[in-house]
């Protein structure tokens, strides 16, 4: 299995959909690559499935910093103009919310920021892993 481990910021709010296979939350993550003048942003399209999608969708908002891990694949497609494009897709198996710009008020003292973090609700990520997995 191909695995991707990355940290970045969500580009736009997650879109939650219901499919025949269950719920899916789709979002994109911007990752920085390189440094100095050669720094660039690379994007990965992410999906979270099942109960976790239902629970996490409300927290997956634009600007939120996340760490993701999951199975990755390249997907190629052709535009109407005949240009071949390639996307990097990740079916996320692990996700850590690392905060967002709104979590840190610029004028609040450090003690107030820490108090706000300790009172923030912790999402129930559920456990939708199959028990039939042989390992």
N, C-alpha and C positions, 0 to 999 in steps of 0.2 A: 504494500500500500504506500502511496506517496503521501507524505505528511508535510504540512506547512505550519510553522510556528512564527507568528508575526505580532507586532504591536503597531497600532496606528489609531487614527481618528476616523469616526464614522462620517461619511460624506453627506448623507441625507437620512432623514428618518426612515426606519425600517418599514416595509410594507408587509402586512400580515394578510395571508390568503388561506382559504380552506380548499383543499384538494381531495380527491378520492383517497389519497394516501395519508391524509391528516393535514394539520396546520403547518404552514411554512412561513417563516419571517425572512425576507430578503433585504439585504443592506450591502453597502460597499464600504471598504476600509482603505484609507489613503496611508501608504507606507513610504517613509523617506528612505532613499538609497543614495549612497555616495556621500561626499562631504565637500565643503567649500564651494567653489564655482561649479563643480561637477555634480552637486546635489540635485536630485530629481524626485518627483513623486510618482510612485507606481500604485495602481489600484488593483484590488482583488474583490470580486463579487462573492458575497458570502450568503449562506443559507443555514438556518437553524430549523429543525423539524420537531414535530410532536408537541407535547405539553410544554417543553422548554420554549418553543416559539410563542405560544400563547402568553406565557409568563414574562418572557424577556422583551417582547416587542415594545412595550411601553417605555423601557429603559434604553432602547437602542435608538437614540436621537442624534441628530446632527451635532458634530463636535465632540461627542463623548469618546474618551480614550478607552480602547479595549485591547486586550491580548487575546488572540485566537489561536486555535490549533485544530487541524482537521485534514481530511483527505482533499487533495488538490488535483485539478486537471486543467489542461489547456483546451479551450473551445474555439474553433475557427469558424468564421462565417463570412459570407460575401454580401457587400452592400448592393443597393440597386444600381450603383455606378460601376459595379464590377470590381471594387477594391476588396481584397481579402483582409479581414481584421481578426485579431486574436484576443481573447479574454482569458483571464486567470480566474477560475471558479474554485471555491472552497466550501465543502460541506462540513460545517463547524461541529466538532465533537466536544471541544472545551472552549469556554469563553469566560474571561474575567473582566468585569467592569472596573475600570481604573479611574473613573471620575470624569467630570466634564468641566468646562470653563465656568458654568453657573455654580458649581460646588464650592468655589473659592472666591468669596467676596473680597475685592481688592482693599477695601477700607477696614475690614473687620480684623481685630487683633487675633493672633495665633490661638489664644485660648478659646475664643468664640468660634473660630473655624473648627477646632478639635471637638468642641461640644456639639456643633452642628453635624459633624460626621458620626459621632457616637449615637445620635438620635435618628439618623437616617434609616428608613426601613430596609431590611435585607430581603431581596427577592427569594421566593421559594422556587428553585430551579427545577424541582421535580427530578424524577429518576425514570426515564423512559427507555432504559437499556433492557434489551431482551434477556430473559433468563436462559434462553436456549443456546446462548453462545458457548461453544465447547472449551473456551479457555478463560 
